[in-house]
Amino acid sequence: MKALILNSGLGRRMGVLTSEHPKCMTEVSSSDTILSRQLKLISKVGIKEVVMTTGYFDDILVNYCHSLELDLKYTFVNNPLYSETNYIYSMYRAIDKLRGNDIVLMHGDLVFEASVLEDMLEFPHSCMKVSSTLPLPEKDFKAVITDGTVKAVGVEFFDSALEAQALYKLNSDDLDLWLDKIAEFCENDNRKCYAEVALNEITDTLKIYPFDVKDRLCSEIDTPEDLAVVSSKLREIDKRTVYMCFSTDVIHSGHIAIIRRAEKLGKLIIGVLSDEAVASYKRFPILPFDERRSIFENINGISKVVEQKELSYKEILRELKPTYVVHGDDWREGFQKPVRDEVLATLAEYGGQLVEYPYSKEKRFDELEKLTRAQLSMPDLRRGRLRKLISMKGLVTALEAHSGITGLIAEKTTVIDNGKTYQFDAMWVSSLCDSTAKGKPDIELVDMSSRFRTIDDIMEVTTKPVIFDGDTGGLTEHFVYTVRSLERMGVSMVIIEDKTGLKKNSLFGNEVTQTQDSIENFCDKIRAGRAAKKTSDFMICARIESLILERGMEDALNRAFAYCEAGADAIMIHSRKKDPAEIFEFTEKFREKETNIPLVVVPTSFNEVTEEEFKSRGINVVIYANQLTRTGFPAMQNAAQLILKNHRAKECDDICMSIGDIINLIPEE
């Protein structure tokens, strides 16, 4: 690719401004002339060779170009008849330097935004700059558009025409056809017309497509009045700001490419999603916010880095009011579409603009994401994530999982509500649900080896923390082994209840005989488990059954404080009442003494309480302990009944998930 810049004209209408140098050397800002700006933009897009036609002040122009010290190779072609010919003859003089090359062609008095040149070079066909939003000029170029291509260019055309400028990107085949016609004109002494007159004769043969820049700056400077207008627009461009938001902790070439495009639109501000925001909609970030922010702060071209606290852009856009928001086009459909809609509505409040670039779908970038997820699934990284989430968010939620597929549901289910995203933070591997999935009663009949296999199935396809229902913990000697095994597997927390004997589900309360362990014995079990731990990441949670067994609030609190003293990392308080009053009373009195120990609840009975209220009262973990089991089995039973009733499967279709959706839920590796 070469650049052809036509600088042979006299520039008479500029008056004294061109009395000592060519028009292209007219200053348009405190730091640039028309030509220096063109050449800098040409160099930035990677073009290395410039063919430049010259006329009057030839030596001044040549010396000026070299003085800019840009990484460009120049070929200067002088038009000795510049005062008697038009630029068609200048192009004719340069034919040998142009044939067989793709080129970008521009007049030397043209000023345009960086994004105009960059986007034009990415256009797949030969094209010419037009604007569908600007009015048709009386005395300047217009392009006649027919069947989606440029059929004629000139000042005289008004029908089916758009405003146009002499900025082209030409593929070599199209350029050579035009050069052949230019040669024919000039060799027949037709050298005073525009080169476009020759072009118009062959537009049925070559195809030049309109490249619509709309309101972006791309204007020629013919008069001092034009200069004033363009200089004003450049000052406005210098004030433009661009906003992009990133959640990634792995910067690859695709990110750098879109950053480079965005910075050409104005001063680039990067928003980095907070750890909590990333964890709420995507996955737990490998790198914490401060490190991710530091990465962007060290990338050239970024003027400022800020924190975006939510997936919603609304608040940050109202604060910064950027001229442009830049994003990949992947959010036009799917989960993030409501976020995009909100961005468009917020930009409309003050006249901002959304700019979208094609989302990079290269396989190597997908591989990076797979590697990241693989890292997150590793035991040493997964194990400590629950503590970090509790510290980060204050309250985390866990959904029961009893198989690989239910683990994937807990892992991937995401909703967006009022600009915020919500996911489950962890998975609860329940004794009840694990036993039920195997068709066994919930009496600790399923041994630990079998339950560990369930954990393996879930962990193999997910990355989120796992909370394990350890029932009573069994004998102290057995509990020590369980702690070591779970910690080694990467489980984040084990919850053991302070009961003894054959396990009965707590929701039966005193309807069945249940024996609560002594405070002394259960504290010994906690101490033994704590001594068995190899890391501080793994958490032992003591589950208190006093309220279930109607032993009273004082007994529950005495046990809670004793268990904390014995080394419990968290306390779970349980109740089978629909009224949460006793849970809230316990929480209030517990928090009067213990402010840092996490509190866990399983709101199966008191299910009207929202997570927001739990958090406000000092509760840190909410476990939805059996909802997938309780909804999944009735659905399967209903499907079986429909088939039996109708003697076929058609009636099941309305309640069936498609195989395609299931396949998309399950990872390929």
N, C-alpha and C positions, 0 to 999 in steps of 0.2 A: 504493500500500500504506500502510495506517494501522495503528497499534497501539492496541488497546483494553486498558486496565489497570483491573481492577475493585478499587476501594479504598474501598468503602462499609461494609465490615463492622466490627464492634465489637472483635474480637480479645480476647474476655473471658478465654480460656484462657491468655493470656500474662501475666496477673496485673499486677504493678506495672510490668512492662516497657512496657505500653501505657497507663499512667496519664496521660501528658503528651503523647502524640503517637499517630498511627495506627500499626498494626502494621507497615505497609510501611516505616516509618522506623526499625525495629529494626536495630541494628548487627550485621552478620554477619562483619565483619573489621575490622582496624584502619583501613581506608580506605574501607569501603563499608557502606551500609545495604542492605536488601533492594531498595528502590526505586532507589537510585542505581546499583546494579549492573545492574538491569533496564534502566534508561534508557541507561546507557553502552553496553550490548550492543545495544540497539535502534538507537542512533545509529551504531554501528560497521557494522551491516549495511545502512545506507543508508536506513532509514526516517526520514522527516522530521516526520511528524505523529503526535501521540499524543492519543487521546481517553481521559480519565481520569475515572472516576466517584468521587465523594467522599461522605463522610457526616460522622461526627463529626470534630472538629479540622480542619474544612474549610480555614480560613484558614492554619493551620500547614502543611498539606500543599501548598497552592498556593504559598506563599512558599518552601517548601523546594525545590520543583521549579525555580523560577526561580533560586534561589541556586546551583544546580549549573552554570549557565551552559553548558548543552549546546546544540548546534545543532538544537534541536527546537521545533516549534510545538505548543503545548498547547491543548487544548479541555477545560475542566473542566465536568463535568455533576454537579450535586449531587442526591443522593437525600435529600429532607427526611424521608422515612419510613424511614431506614436502620435504626432500632431495631425496626420493625414488619414489615419486608419482607425478602425475600432478594434476591440479586443479579439475579434475573430482572427485578425492577422497575427496578433501576439500568440494565440494558441497554435496557429499554423507554424510560426517560427519554432515552437517548442515540440513539434510532433515527434521528432526522433527521441526525445527524452520521456515521452509519455506512452507510446505504443506498447501494448502487451502488459500494461500495469492496471491494477485497480487504483482509482484515485479518489480523493475528496477535492472538489474544485470550489473555490470561493473567490469573490471579488475582494480586493484589498481594502475596501472601505466598509466591510461588513463586520458588525459587532454582534456576538451571540453568546448565549449562556453555555457554560461547560456541558450541561446535560444535553443540549441540543446536538452538539457534535458527537458525544458519546452514544446517544441513542440512535443517531443516524448511522453510525458505523456498525451498529448491531442489526440494522434493518437488512433483511436477507436479499433484497433486490436493489437494482439501481433506482435512485430516488432523487427527488428535488424538494427543497423546503417549501411548504405552503402553510397558510394559517386559515383555518375555517372560522376563526372568531374575529379577525381584523376586517375592517371595511376594505372594499376594493379601492386601490389608489387610482387617481386620475392619470398620472403620467409615469407610473412605475410598473414593473412587471406584474403580470397576472398569468396564471396557468389554467388552461382549459382542461377540465377533467371529464373524460368519457370512458365508461365501462371500467372505472377504477384506475385508469392510467392517464398520464399527461399526454395530451394530443397536440397542444400548441402552447408556446410561451411568447409573450410580447406585451407591449404597453397598450395595444389597441383592442385587446379582447376583454369582453365583459360578460357575455353569456356563458353559463355553466363554468364560471371561472372562480378561482380563489386567489387571494393575495399571495404573491410568491417572491422569493429572493434567489439570487444566483449563488446558492449553496447546494451542491450536488454530491452524492456518492455514486460513483460509476464503476460497474464491473468492467473488466478489460474488454470483453466482447462488445459491449454497448459503446464504450469509449472509442474503440477502433472504428466502429461504424460512423460515429459522429466526426471523428478526425478525417476519415475519408471524404465525407461531404464538405468539411471545412476546407480541405485541400482543393477540392473541386471548385469551390467558390473563389478562393484566393487566387488560384491559377487562372481563373477567368476574370481576374481583376475586379472581383466583387468583394472588396475588403473594408467597406465603410459601414456595413450593417452589423447588427448583433450576431454573435455566434448562434444564437437561438433560431435565427432565420434559417440557417442550414439544418438545425435540429428538427424544425417543424416539417421538413420535407421527408423525414425518414421515421417518424413516430409510429408508422404502421409496421415498421421492421424491428426497431428496438423498443423495449418496454421500459419506460421510466415511471415509477410509481410516486404518487404524492406522499410526502412525509409531513404530517400535520403537527406543527409545534404549538398550535393554539395560541395561548397568551404568553408563551415564553419569549424572551427577548431574542430577536434575530432581525436586525435592522441595518440598513446601509446609511452612511453619513454623506450627504451631498452638499449640505449647507450648514452655516453656523447654527441655524435653528434646529436642524437634525442633531447636531453635536450636543446642544443643550438638553434636548429630550433624552438622548441615549445616555449621556453622562448622569442625568438624574436617575434613570432606571438602574444604572450600574450602582449608584449609591444605595438605592433601595435594595438591590440584590445583595450588597455587602451587609445589609442589616437583617437579611433573612436568616431564620433559624430552622433547623431540621431536627426532628426528634425520632429516635428509634429506641425500642426496648428489647432487651435480651434476657433470657433466662439461662442460657447455656453456661456450662463451666468448661467446655472444650471448644476453643476457637479454631476453626478450620478455614480453608481457603474460600469456601462459599461465603462465610461471614465477612471475611476481609473484602471480598468482591463487592458485596452489597454496601459495606461501609464506604468504600471508595466511590461508589455511585452516589451515595447519599451526601457525602461531603461536598460534592460539586454543586449541590442545590443551595448550600448556605452553611452557616456555622453549625456544626453537628453536635448535638447534645445526646448522649447515650443514657437511657434509663436502664438500670440493672434491677431486676425483680428481687425483692427481699426473699430470704430463705423460706419464710412462711408462705409467701405467694407461690414460689416454685413448688414447694412440697404439696400445696393444696390443689394444683392442677396437673402437674407433670410427674415428677419423681423427686425424691430427696436429693438436693444438690450435693455432689461430691465435694465441691469447694464451697466454703462459707462465703457469705455476702462480701465481706471485706476483701477477700482474695479475688473474687470475681470482679469486683469494682476496680481493684488494682490492675488487673489485666487490661481493662479498657482504658484506664488512665495512661497506660504506657503505649497505646497505639497512636501513631502519628495521624493527624487530621481530625482528632476528636477534641473539641474545645472544652467540654465539660461532661462530668459523669454524675448522675443523681440516682437516688434510690426511688424505685416505684414500688409502693408497698402492697399494691393489689394488682391482679390481672387486669382489672378495669383501668382504663387510661383517663377516665373523666377528670379526676382531681388534679393529676399532674398536668393535663392539657390546659385546664383552666388557670393553673398557676403560671405555666411557662408561655402559653399562647404561641406555639411554634408556627411558622409559616407552613411547614410541611410535616406530615407524619409519613415515615417510610416503613413499609412492611412487605414481606413476601406475599404472593397472591394465594397462598395455601389456606388462608382464613376466610375466603369467600364462601366456603361451604363447610359444613361440619360443626364441631364443638365450639370453635372460636368465632363463628359467624355473629352471634349476639354481641361479642366484644367489638367486632368490626363495625356493626351497625351503630353501636354507642359512640365509637370514635367519629364516624361520619356526622352523627348528630351534634357532638360536641364541637367539632371543627366548624360546622355550619353556624354556631353561635357567634363566631368572630371572623369568619371568612377564611379559615385555614383550609388546607388541601391535603388529601390522601394520595400518596404516590406508591404504587405497588409494582414490584418487580417479580418476574417468574421465580417461583420457589425452586431451589436447587434440589434435584432428585437423584443426584449421583449416588451410585451404589456404595461408594467408599465412605460417604457421609453416614449412610445407614449403618455401615459396619462400625463406625465410631460410636454411634448410639448403642449398638449391641454390646460393644466392649464396655461402655459405661454401665449399662444395666448388669452386665456380668460382674463388674466390680462391686456394684451395690448388693448383689446377691451373695457375695462371699461372707462367710460366717463372721470374720473379725470386723467387717464394716457394718454388717446388718445388726449385730448384737447390741452395739451402743447407741443405735439410732433412736430407740424409744426414749431414753433419757434426754437426748438432744431435742427431740420433738416436744417433750413435756416442758423443758426449759424454754424452748423457742415460742411455743404456742400457748402455754398455760393449760390448755385442755386438748387431749387427743381422743380420737374415736377409734374403736376396733369393731370389726364385723366378724362373726363366726365363719370359719372355713373348715370343711371336713374332707376336702379332696382337692386335687389340682385344679379342677374347673371352678369350684367355689372360691378357691384362692385367687384365681384370675378375675372373678367377679369382684371380689374385695379389692384387688389390686387396680383394676382398670375403670371401675365405675366412677364417673365424674359428672357433676351437674354444675350449671352456672345459674346463679340467681342474683339479680340486682347488681350485676357487674362483678360479683365475687364467685370464685370457684370453690367447690367442695369435693373432697375425696375422703375415704377412710384412711386413717393414718397407720393402722396396724391390723393384724388378723388374730382372732381368738380361736385357738384349737381346743374345743370343748370336749370334756369327757362324755357328756350327754349326747352331743351331736355325732361324735366319732363312734360311740357305741350304737346309736340309732342307725347310722349309715351302714353298719355291719350287721344290723338286725339283732343286736344283743341288748339286754337290759343295762341300765346305768347303775351298776353296782360294782364298779372296778373289775368287771369280768374280763374286759379287754386288757391284756397285759401291756406293759410299757414297751416291749419290743414292737408290738403291733402299732401302738400309738406313735412310736418314733418313726415308723414307716409312713404314717400319715403326714407327719411333719416333713419328711423327706420329699414326699409327693408334692406338697405345697411349696416348699422352698425351692424345688427344682425349677419352677416356672414363675416365681414371684421375686420381689425385692424388698417388700415391706417387713417391718418388725413383726415377730410372732410372740404372742402371749399364750402361755400354755397352762391349761387347767390341770393342776397336779393333784386334784381331789384332796385327800387327807395327807398326802405325802408318804403314806405307808409307814413302815418302821423307820426309825431314825437312820439306821444303817442303810436302808434302801434309799431313803431320801438323799443321802450324801451322793450315792451313785447317780441318782436322777439329776441332781444339780450339775455334776460334772459332765454328764452326757448332754444335757440340754445346752449348757454353756459352750461345749465343744461344737455342737451343731449350729450355733449362731442364734438360738432362741434368746429373746430379750428379757423375758420375765416369766417366772413360774408363780402361780397363785395356789397356795395350800390353805385348806380350811381347818379350823380348830375343832374337829370332831374325831372320834375314834370308832373302831369297829367297822362292820359292813356298811358301806356307804349307802345312804338314801338321799334322793334328790331333795335339796333344801326347800323347794316350793311346797313339799308336803308338810313342812313344819312339824308340829307335835301330833299330826295324824298318824305318824309312824314313830316307832321307838328310835330315837337318835341320842347319842351320847356325846357331850362336849368334853373335849380334853381339858385337863387342868392347865392353868396358866403356866405352872412350873414345867410340865412335860413339853408343852408346845413351845415354850421359850427355848428349851434345850434343843428341840428340833430345828428351830430357826438358827441358833448358834452353830449347830453342826453344819447346816447348809451353808451358812456364811463362811465358815472356816474352810469349806470345800471349794469355794469359788476361787478362780484363778485371776479374775479381772474384776474391776469395779463396774464394768459395763452391765454385767448380768444382775438382774434384780429379783429378790425374793419378796413376794407380797403375802402378807398374812391376812387371811379372810376370816372375819369375825362373824360367828353364827348366833350371837347372843340375842339379837332382835328376832331372828327367825324362830328361835326356841323359847322366846318370851321370857328371857332371863333379866330383862330390864336394861335401861340406859346406863346405869352405873357400872354394871358388869361389863357392858360393851366398851365403855371408856377405860375402865381399869385394864382390860385386856389390851386395848389399843396402845396404851402408854407402856405397858410391860413389853409388848411385842416390839415396839420401837426401841426400847432400851436394850432388848436382846439382839437388835441388829437388823430388823425388818427394813427393807428399802421402800416399802409402800404398804398401805393398809387398805383392805377392801371391806366396806361395810355393806351388809346385805339385809334386805327386807322383802317380805312377801305381801306387804300391804299396798293397796293402790294409792293411799294417801302418803305422800312423801314426807310428812311432818317429822316422823322419827328419824329419817335419814338427815334431814336438814338440822334437827336438834343435835344429833351426834356430830355433824360436821362443824357446827358453830362452836360446840364445847371442845371438840378436838383441836380446832384452830386457835383457841385461846392459849393453848400450851405448845402445840406443834405447828409451826408455820411452813416448814420446808418439806416434810414427808408427804409424798403424793397420796392422794385419796382416790380410790377406785370404786365405781358403782356399776351395777348391772340392772338397769331399769326395766326389767321384764314386766313387773307388776305396776310400778309407778311410771308408766310410759307416756304420761301427758307432759312431763317436765321437759323443757327444751334444753339443748346443750348450752345455750347462752345463760340460762338460769343456773345450771350446774356450775358453770365456770364462775359466775358471780358469787357463788356461795363457797368457793374454795375447793371444788372437786376437780381432779386433774385427768382422770381416765374414765370414759364412758364405754362400756362394752355392750354391744348388741349381740346377745349370747346365742340366740337360736333361731333368728328370723328366717334365714335361708332354709334351714331344715323345715321349719313350720310352714313355709310357703311352698317349698319345692315338692314335698311328698303329696300334699293335696292336689297339686297341679298334675303330678304323674298319675295319681289315682283317678282323677277326672278324665285324663286322656285314655286310660285303660277302660273306663266305663263307657266312654263315647264309642270306642272301637267295638266293644261287646254289644252295645245297644244298636249300632247301625250296621254291623257286619262289614265294616270297611273303615279306612283311615281318613277319608275326605273331611269329615266333620272336625277332625283334630287340627286341620291346617290353620284355622284362625287363632289357635292358642299355641302354635308351635313357633319356636325361633327358627329362622332359616339356617340351613347348613352353612351357607356362606358367612352369616354373622358369627356362627360358632367357630368356623375356621379362622376368621379374622381375630377372634378373641384369643385363640390358642397360638402361642409363638411358634415360629418355624423351627427354632432350635432350642 
